[in-house]
Amino acid sequence: AIATLIRQALVRDNITTDIEVTAAPPDDETNASPNVVSLYLFHIAEDSFHKNLPPRRPVLSDSPVQFTEMALILNYVVTARNNSAVGGGDPALIEQRLVGFRGRALHDFPVIPDETVVPSVLPNPPNPPVFQTANMAGANNRIELVLRPVSIEETVNFWSAEQDLVARLGLFYEARVILLSTPPVTSTPGIVYSLGGFVSVAGQPFIESV
């Protein structure tokens, strides 16, 4: 869904350069496209503020917690790569321009609800909702995109993990809060409005009414 948002926003801004948005890591060189935008998910964390979501308890389950959504924060690094200096100029400068275009696109849509639609440019047809292209429409989605204030030291440490990579220009984003879907609940217990205990003269106790 985020990749679709970036693609449509680039078209909206009349960025006619051939750009492919991919989920591959930044150092993946298998893509032969002249300009590659990498939207790479490198870290997942549980959102501590949503750990106490109200549970849904089915009648028969050995693990009721599996029916409560798990809230996640997805951490992305967004980079660009120019493979052939298409359009003329220094490849590094072209990559910097592409990073700027993407930063503007995500700045314009800091929150993505179900009804988010990126305006199209004529003569192109109207764009469908962003979540519709990801088969997620109608699920009351709401994703917040937060640009993380990553320090220079953190950035250098991120790119130097393999000891042979030069720090690459990129944007670090958090996508929050993502709720993992749960198995469908086929049955749930009813609500007990009152409960009483009485002495029975003969026979075993029984439920008189529900």
MIDOSE-1310 file (N, C-alpha, C; in nm, 2 decimals, decimal comma, always signed):
residues 210
aiat	+0,08/-0,12/+0,00/+0,00/+0,00/+0,00/+0,09/+0,13/+0,00; +0,20/+0,13/+0,08/+0,28/+0,24/+0,08/+0,36/+0,26/-0,05; +0,40/+0,15/-0,11/+0,46/+0,15/-0,24/+0,36/+0,21/-0,35; +0,24/+0,17/-0,34/+0,14/+0,22/-0,44/+0,12/+0,37/-0,42
lirq	+0,12/+0,42/-0,29/+0,11/+0,56/-0,26/+0,23/+0,64/-0,32; +0,35/+0,58/-0,31/+0,47/+0,65/-0,37/+0,46/+0,66/-0,52; +0,42/+0,55/-0,58/+0,41/+0,54/-0,73/+0,31/+0,65/-0,78; +0,19/+0,65/-0,72/+0,08/+0,74/-0,76/+0,12/+0,89/-0,74
alvr	+0,19/+0,91/-0,62/+0,23/+1,05/-0,59/+0,34/+1,10/-0,69; +0,43/+1,01/-0,73/+0,53/+1,05/-0,83/+0,46/+1,09/-0,97; +0,36/+1,01/-1,01/+0,29/+1,05/-1,13/+0,22/+1,18/-1,11; +0,16/+1,20/-0,99/+0,09/+1,32/-0,97/+0,18/+1,44/-0,98
dnit	+0,30/+1,43/-0,94/+0,40/+1,54/-0,94/+0,47/+1,55/-1,08; +0,42/+1,47/-1,18/+0,47/+1,48/-1,31/+0,62/+1,43/-1,32; +0,65/+1,33/-1,23/+0,78/+1,27/-1,24/+0,78/+1,16/-1,35; +0,82/+1,20/-1,47/+0,80/+1,10/-1,58/+0,91/+1,01/-1,59
tdie	+1,02/+1,02/-1,51/+1,13/+0,93/-1,52/+1,08/+0,79/-1,49; +1,14/+0,69/-1,56/+1,10/+0,55/-1,53/+1,16/+0,51/-1,40; +1,07/+0,49/-1,30/+1,10/+0,46/-1,16/+1,03/+0,33/-1,12; +1,10/+0,24/-1,06/+1,04/+0,12/-1,01/+1,05/+0,12/-0,86
vtaa	+0,94/+0,10/-0,79/+0,93/+0,10/-0,64/+0,93/-0,05/-0,60; +1,03/-0,09/-0,52/+1,04/-0,23/-0,48/+1,06/-0,24/-0,33; +1,03/-0,36/-0,28/+1,05/-0,39/-0,14/+1,19/-0,46/-0,11; +1,27/-0,47/-0,22/+1,40/-0,53/-0,20/+1,49/-0,44/-0,12
ppdd	+1,60/-0,50/-0,06/+1,69/-0,42/+0,02/+1,77/-0,32/-0,07; +1,82/-0,22/-0,01/+1,89/-0,12/-0,10/+2,01/-0,17/-0,17; +2,08/-0,27/-0,12/+2,20/-0,32/-0,19/+2,17/-0,43/-0,29; +2,04/-0,46/-0,32/+2,00/-0,56/-0,42/+2,02/-0,50/-0,56
etna	+2,11/-0,56/-0,63/+2,14/-0,51/-0,77/+2,09/-0,60/-0,88; +1,99/-0,69/-0,84/+1,93/-0,77/-0,95/+1,83/-0,70/-1,03; +1,78/-0,59/-0,99/+1,68/-0,51/-1,06/+1,75/-0,43/-1,17; +1,72/-0,45/-1,29/+1,78/-0,38/-1,40/+1,72/-0,25/-1,44
spnv	+1,62/-0,21/-1,37/+1,55/-0,08/-1,40/+1,65/+0,04/-1,39; +1,63/+0,14/-1,47/+1,73/+0,25/-1,46/+1,72/+0,33/-1,33; +1,60/+0,34/-1,27/+1,59/+0,40/-1,14/+1,51/+0,31/-1,05; +1,56/+0,28/-0,93/+1,50/+0,19/-0,84/+1,48/+0,26/-0,70
vsly	+1,36/+0,26/-0,66/+1,32/+0,31/-0,52/+1,30/+0,19/-0,43; +1,38/+0,18/-0,33/+1,37/+0,07/-0,23/+1,30/+0,11/-0,11; +1,19/+0,04/-0,08/+1,11/+0,06/+0,04/+1,13/-0,06/+0,12; +1,23/-0,06/+0,20/+1,28/-0,19/+0,26/+1,24/-0,19/+0,41
lfhi	+1,17/-0,30/+0,45/+1,13/-0,32/+0,59/+1,24/-0,39/+0,66; +1,31/-0,32/+0,75/+1,42/-0,38/+0,81/+1,40/-0,41/+0,96; +1,29/-0,37/+1,02/+1,27/-0,40/+1,16/+1,12/-0,39/+1,20; +1,08/-0,48/+1,29/+0,95/-0,49/+1,34/+0,95/-0,49/+1,49
aeds	+0,86/-0,41/+1,55/+0,85/-0,40/+1,70/+0,71/-0,40/+1,74; +0,68/-0,46/+1,85/+0,54/-0,46/+1,91/+0,52/-0,32/+1,97; +0,40/-0,27/+1,95/+0,36/-0,14/+2,00/+0,32/-0,16/+2,15; +0,39/-0,10/+2,24/+0,36/-0,13/+2,38/+0,23/-0,06/+2,43
fhkn	+0,19/+0,04/+2,36/+0,07/+0,12/+2,40/-0,06/+0,04/+2,36; -0,05/-0,06/+2,28/-0,17/-0,14/+2,24/-0,16/-0,28/+2,29; -0,09/-0,31/+2,39/-0,08/-0,44/+2,44/-0,20/-0,48/+2,52; -0,28/-0,39/+2,56/-0,40/-0,41/+2,64/-0,53/-0,40/+2,56
lppr	-0,53/-0,44/+2,44/-0,65/-0,44/+2,36/-0,75/-0,53/+2,42; -0,88/-0,50/+2,41/-0,98/-0,59/+2,47/-0,98/-0,72/+2,41; -0,97/-0,83/+2,49/-0,96/-0,96/+2,43/-1,10/-1,01/+2,38; -1,09/-1,10/+2,28/-1,21/-1,17/+2,24/-1,20/-1,31/+2,27
rpvl	-1,28/-1,36/+2,36/-1,26/-1,50/+2,41/-1,37/-1,59/+2,35; -1,32/-1,68/+2,26/-1,42/-1,78/+2,21/-1,45/-1,89/+2,31; -1,56/-1,96/+2,28/-1,60/-2,06/+2,38/-1,50/-2,17/+2,40; -1,45/-2,23/+2,29/-1,35/-2,34/+2,30/-1,22/-2,29/+2,24
sdsp	-1,12/-2,27/+2,32/-0,99/-2,23/+2,27/-0,89/-2,26/+2,38; -0,78/-2,32/+2,35/-0,67/-2,35/+2,44/-0,58/-2,22/+2,46; -0,59/-2,13/+2,36/-0,51/-2,01/+2,37/-0,60/-1,89/+2,33; -0,67/-1,83/+2,42/-0,76/-1,72/+2,38/-0,69/-1,60/+2,33
vqft	-0,56/-1,58/+2,37/-0,49/-1,46/+2,33/-0,47/-1,46/+2,17; -0,48/-1,57/+2,11/-0,46/-1,57/+1,96/-0,57/-1,50/+1,89; -0,68/-1,47/+1,96/-0,79/-1,40/+1,89/-0,79/-1,25/+1,92; -0,68/-1,20/+1,98/-0,66/-1,06/+2,01/-0,55/-1,00/+1,92
emal	-0,58/-0,90/+1,84/-0,49/-0,84/+1,75/-0,36/-0,80/+1,81; -0,25/-0,83/+1,74/-0,11/-0,78/+1,79/-0,08/-0,66/+1,71; -0,04/-0,55/+1,79/-0,01/-0,42/+1,73/+0,14/-0,41/+1,70; +0,17/-0,37/+1,58/+0,31/-0,37/+1,54/+0,35/-0,23/+1,48
ilny	+0,48/-0,20/+1,49/+0,54/-0,08/+1,43/+0,64/-0,13/+1,33; +0,62/-0,09/+1,20/+0,71/-0,14/+1,10/+0,81/-0,02/+1,07; +0,93/-0,06/+1,06/+1,04/+0,04/+1,03/+1,10/+0,02/+0,89; +1,09/+0,12/+0,81/+1,14/+0,12/+0,68/+1,25/+0,21/+0,65
vvta	+1,34/+0,17/+0,56/+1,44/+0,27/+0,51/+1,41/+0,28/+0,36; +1,40/+0,41/+0,32/+1,36/+0,44/+0,18/+1,49/+0,50/+0,11; +1,53/+0,43/+0,01/+1,65/+0,48/-0,06/+1,62/+0,48/-0,21; +1,72/+0,53/-0,29/+1,71/+0,53/-0,43/+1,84/+0,48/-0,50
rnns	+1,83/+0,43/-0,62/+1,95/+0,39/-0,69/+1,93/+0,41/-0,84; +2,03/+0,48/-0,89/+2,03/+0,51/-1,04/+2,14/+0,42/-1,10; +2,09/+0,33/-1,19/+2,18/+0,23/-1,25/+2,26/+0,28/-1,38; +2,21/+0,38/-1,44/+2,27/+0,42/-1,57/+2,27/+0,57/-1,59
avgg	+2,24/+0,64/-1,49/+2,24/+0,79/-1,51/+2,15/+0,83/-1,62; +2,03/+0,77/-1,62/+1,93/+0,80/-1,73/+1,88/+0,94/-1,70; +1,88/+1,02/-1,81/+1,84/+1,16/-1,80/+1,96/+1,25/-1,79; +2,08/+1,20/-1,79/+2,20/+1,28/-1,78/+2,23/+1,32/-1,64
gdpa	+2,36/+1,35/-1,62/+2,40/+1,40/-1,49/+2,46/+1,29/-1,41; +2,51/+1,33/-1,29/+2,57/+1,24/-1,20/+2,47/+1,15/-1,13; +2,50/+1,01/-1,13/+2,40/+0,92/-1,07/+2,37/+0,96/-0,93; +2,47/+1,00/-0,85/+2,44/+1,04/-0,71/+2,34/+1,15/-0,70
lieq	+2,35/+1,25/-0,79/+2,26/+1,36/-0,78/+2,12/+1,32/-0,82; +2,11/+1,23/-0,92/+1,98/+1,18/-0,95/+1,91/+1,10/-0,84; +1,99/+1,03/-0,77/+1,94/+0,95/-0,65/+1,90/+1,05/-0,54; +1,97/+1,16/-0,52/+1,93/+1,26/-0,42/+1,79/+1,32/-0,46
rlvg	+1,78/+1,35/-0,59/+1,65/+1,41/-0,64/+1,53/+1,31/-0,61; +1,56/+1,18/-0,64/+1,46/+1,08/-0,62/+1,42/+1,07/-0,47; +1,52/+1,08/-0,38/+1,49/+1,08/-0,24/+1,40/+1,19/-0,20; +1,43/+1,31/-0,26/+1,35/+1,43/-0,23/+1,20/+1,41/-0,28
frgr	+1,19/+1,35/-0,40/+1,05/+1,33/-0,45/+0,97/+1,24/-0,36; +1,04/+1,13/-0,31/+0,97/+1,04/-0,22/+0,94/+1,10/-0,08; +1,03/+1,18/-0,03/+1,01/+1,25/+0,09/+0,88/+1,34/+0,08; +0,87/+1,41/-0,03/+0,75/+1,50/-0,05/+0,63/+1,42/-0,06
alhd	+0,63/+1,30/-0,13/+0,51/+1,22/-0,14/+0,46/+1,17/-0,01; +0,55/+1,12/+0,08/+0,51/+1,07/+0,21/+0,48/+1,18/+0,30; +0,53/+1,30/+0,28/+0,50/+1,42/+0,37/+0,36/+1,46/+0,34; +0,31/+1,45/+0,21/+0,18/+1,49/+0,18/+0,07/+1,40/+0,23
fpvi	+0,11/+1,27/+0,26/+0,01/+1,18/+0,31/+0,06/+1,11/+0,44; +0,07/+1,19/+0,55/+0,12/+1,14/+0,68/+0,03/+1,03/+0,74; -0,10/+1,03/+0,71/-0,19/+0,93/+0,76/-0,26/+0,88/+0,64; -0,27/+0,74/+0,63/-0,34/+0,67/+0,52/-0,46/+0,60/+0,58
pdet	-0,58/+0,66/+0,57/-0,70/+0,58/+0,60/-0,75/+0,50/+0,48; -0,86/+0,43/+0,51/-0,92/+0,35/+0,40/-0,96/+0,43/+0,28; -1,00/+0,56/+0,29/-1,05/+0,63/+0,18/-0,94/+0,72/+0,11; -0,81/+0,70/+0,14/-0,71/+0,77/+0,08/-0,70/+0,75/-0,07
vvps	-0,71/+0,86/-0,15/-0,70/+0,85/-0,29/-0,60/+0,96/-0,34; -0,50/+0,92/-0,41/-0,40/+1,02/-0,47/-0,46/+1,07/-0,59; -0,47/+1,21/-0,60/-0,53/+1,27/-0,73/-0,45/+1,23/-0,85; -0,52/+1,19/-0,95/-0,45/+1,16/-1,08/-0,44/+1,28/-1,17
vlpn	-0,35/+1,27/-1,27/-0,33/+1,38/-1,36/-0,39/+1,34/-1,50; -0,47/+1,43/-1,55/-0,53/+1,40/-1,68/-0,42/+1,39/-1,79; -0,44/+1,30/-1,89/-0,55/+1,22/-1,92/-0,56/+1,09/-1,85; -0,48/+1,07/-1,74/-0,49/+0,94/-1,67/-0,62/+0,92/-1,60
ppnp	-0,67/+0,80/-1,59/-0,80/+0,78/-1,52/-0,78/+0,80/-1,37; -0,89/+0,82/-1,30/-0,88/+0,84/-1,16/-0,82/+0,72/-1,09; -0,74/+0,75/-0,99/-0,67/+0,64/-0,91/-0,77/+0,57/-0,82; -0,76/+0,44/-0,80/-0,84/+0,37/-0,70/-0,79/+0,41/-0,56
pvfq	-0,86/+0,38/-0,45/-0,81/+0,40/-0,32/-0,68/+0,32/-0,30; -0,59/+0,37/-0,22/-0,46/+0,31/-0,20/-0,47/+0,17/-0,15; -0,56/+0,15/-0,05/-0,57/+0,02/+0,01/-0,64/-0,08/-0,08; -0,72/-0,03/-0,18/-0,79/-0,12/-0,27/-0,69/-0,20/-0,36
tanm	-0,58/-0,13/-0,39/-0,48/-0,20/-0,47/-0,40/-0,31/-0,40; -0,41/-0,30/-0,26/-0,34/-0,40/-0,18/-0,44/-0,50/-0,12; -0,57/-0,50/-0,18/-0,67/-0,59/-0,13/-0,69/-0,58/+0,02; -0,69/-0,45/+0,07/-0,71/-0,43/+0,21/-0,82/-0,33/+0,24
agan	-0,90/-0,30/+0,13/-1,01/-0,20/+0,14/-1,12/-0,25/+0,24; -1,18/-0,15/+0,31/-1,30/-0,18/+0,39/-1,27/-0,24/+0,52; -1,14/-0,24/+0,57/-1,10/-0,30/+0,69/-1,08/-0,19/+0,80; -1,12/-0,07/+0,78/-1,10/+0,04/+0,87/-0,95/+0,06/+0,90
nrie	-0,87/+0,05/+0,79/-0,73/+0,07/+0,81/-0,69/+0,22/+0,84; -0,59/+0,24/+0,91/-0,54/+0,37/+0,94/-0,39/+0,36/+0,97; -0,30/+0,40/+0,88/-0,16/+0,39/+0,90/-0,10/+0,52/+0,91; -0,02/+0,55/+1,01/+0,05/+0,67/+1,03/+0,20/+0,65/+0,98
lvlr	+0,24/+0,74/+0,90/+0,38/+0,74/+0,86/+0,46/+0,85/+0,93; +0,56/+0,81/+1,00/+0,64/+0,91/+1,08/+0,78/+0,90/+1,04; +0,83/+1,02/+1,00/+0,97/+1,03/+0,96/+1,06/+1,03/+1,09; +1,14/+0,93/+1,11/+1,22/+0,93/+1,23/+1,34/+1,02/+1,23
pvsi	+1,36/+1,09/+1,34/+1,48/+1,18/+1,34/+1,61/+1,10/+1,38; +1,66/+1,03/+1,28/+1,77/+0,94/+1,30/+1,90/+1,03/+1,30; +1,98/+1,01/+1,40/+2,11/+1,09/+1,41/+2,21/+1,04/+1,30; +2,31/+1,12/+1,28/+2,42/+1,08/+1,19/+2,49/+0,95/+1,24
eetv	+2,51/+0,94/+1,37/+2,58/+0,82/+1,42/+2,49/+0,69/+1,40; +2,36/+0,70/+1,42/+2,28/+0,59/+1,40/+2,27/+0,55/+1,25; +2,27/+0,65/+1,16/+2,27/+0,62/+1,02/+2,40/+0,55/+0,97; +2,51/+0,60/+1,02/+2,64/+0,54/+0,98/+2,65/+0,39/+1,04
nfws	+2,60/+0,37/+1,16/+2,60/+0,24/+1,22/+2,51/+0,15/+1,14; +2,40/+0,20/+1,09/+2,30/+0,12/+1,01/+2,37/+0,06/+0,88; +2,44/+0,15/+0,81/+2,50/+0,11/+0,69/+2,63/+0,04/+0,70; +2,70/+0,05/+0,82/+2,83/-0,01/+0,84/+2,82/-0,15/+0,90
aeqd	+2,70/-0,21/+0,90/+2,68/-0,34/+0,96/+2,77/-0,45/+0,89; +2,78/-0,44/+0,76/+2,86/-0,53/+0,69/+3,01/-0,49/+0,67; +3,04/-0,38/+0,72/+3,18/-0,33/+0,72/+3,23/-0,29/+0,58; +3,15/-0,30/+0,48/+3,19/-0,27/+0,34/+3,10/-0,19/+0,27
lvar	+3,00/-0,12/+0,34/+2,90/-0,04/+0,27/+2,92/+0,11/+0,31; +2,92/+0,19/+0,20/+2,92/+0,34/+0,23/+2,78/+0,38/+0,27; +2,77/+0,47/+0,36/+2,64/+0,52/+0,41/+2,57/+0,58/+0,29; +2,44/+0,53/+0,27/+2,36/+0,57/+0,16/+2,26/+0,67/+0,20
lglf	+2,23/+0,76/+0,12/+2,12/+0,86/+0,15/+1,99/+0,79/+0,16; +1,92/+0,81/+0,27/+1,79/+0,74/+0,28/+1,70/+0,81/+0,39; +1,57/+0,78/+0,39/+1,48/+0,83/+0,48/+1,43/+0,71/+0,57; +1,42/+0,73/+0,70/+1,38/+0,62/+0,79/+1,24/+0,66/+0,84
year	+1,15/+0,56/+0,81/+1,01/+0,59/+0,84/+0,95/+0,48/+0,94; +0,86/+0,52/+1,02/+0,78/+0,42/+1,10/+0,64/+0,42/+1,04; +0,59/+0,30/+1,02/+0,45/+0,28/+0,98/+0,37/+0,22/+1,10; +0,28/+0,29/+1,16/+0,21/+0,25/+1,28/+0,06/+0,29/+1,28
vill	-0,03/+0,22/+1,34/+0,00/+0,09/+1,41/-0,06/-0,01/+1,32; +0,01/-0,12/+1,30/-0,03/-0,23/+1,21/-0,09/-0,34/+1,30; -0,22/-0,38/+1,28/-0,28/-0,48/+1,36/-0,28/-0,61/+1,28; -0,21/-0,71/+1,33/-0,21/-0,84/+1,26/-0,35/-0,90/+1,27
stpp	-0,40/-0,95/+1,16/-0,53/-1,02/+1,16/-0,53/-1,15/+1,24; -0,64/-1,18/+1,29/-0,65/-1,30/+1,38/-0,74/-1,41/+1,31; -0,73/-1,53/+1,36/-0,82/-1,63/+1,31/-0,96/-1,60/+1,33; -1,05/-1,63/+1,24/-1,19/-1,60/+1,26/-1,25/-1,67/+1,39
vtst	-1,33/-1,59/+1,46/-1,40/-1,65/+1,58/-1,53/-1,71/+1,54; -1,54/-1,84/+1,56/-1,66/-1,91/+1,51/-1,77/-1,91/+1,62; -1,74/-1,89/+1,75/-1,84/-1,88/+1,85/-1,78/-1,81/+1,97; -1,87/-1,73/+2,04/-1,83/-1,66/+2,16/-1,92/-1,68/+2,27
pgiv	-1,88/-1,67/+2,40/-1,97/-1,70/+2,51/-2,07/-1,58/+2,52; -2,18/-1,62/+2,58/-2,28/-1,52/+2,60/-2,25/-1,44/+2,73; -2,33/-1,33/+2,75/-2,31/-1,25/+2,87/-2,40/-1,30/+2,98; -2,34/-1,32/+3,10/-2,41/-1,37/+3,21/-2,46/-1,24/+3,29
yslg	-2,59/-1,23/+3,29/-2,65/-1,11/+3,36/-2,67/-1,13/+3,51; -2,70/-1,25/+3,55/-2,71/-1,28/+3,69/-2,68/-1,43/+3,72; -2,64/-1,46/+3,84/-2,61/-1,60/+3,87/-2,65/-1,62/+4,02; -2,73/-1,73/+4,04/-2,78/-1,75/+4,17/-2,75/-1,90/+4,21
gfvs	-2,74/-1,93/+4,34/-2,72/-2,06/+4,39/-2,84/-2,10/+4,48; -2,90/-2,21/+4,47/-3,02/-2,24/+4,55/-3,00/-2,39/+4,60; -3,07/-2,42/+4,71/-3,07/-2,55/+4,76/-3,18/-2,63/+4,70; -3,14/-2,75/+4,64/-3,24/-2,84/+4,58/-3,28/-2,95/+4,67
vagq	-3,41/-2,97/+4,68/-3,46/-3,08/+4,77/-3,42/-3,21/+4,72; -3,43/-3,24/+4,60/-3,39/-3,37/+4,54/-3,34/-3,36/+4,40; -3,26/-3,45/+4,36/-3,21/-3,44/+4,22/-3,09/-3,35/+4,21; -3,04/-3,33/+4,09/-2,92/-3,25/+4,07/-2,96/-3,11/+4,03
pfie	-2,87/-3,01/+4,05/-2,90/-2,87/+4,01/-2,92/-2,86/+3,86; -2,99/-2,77/+3,82/-3,01/-2,75/+3,68/-3,03/-2,60/+3,65; -3,01/-2,56/+3,52/-3,02/-2,42/+3,48/-3,17/-2,40/+3,45; -3,24/-2,31/+3,53/-3,38/-2,29/+3,50/-3,41/-2,20/+3,39
sv	-3,32/-2,10/+3,37/-3,34/-2,00/+3,26/-3,21/-1,94/+3,22; -3,21/-1,89/+3,09/-3,09/-1,83/+3,04/-3,14/-1,70/+2,97
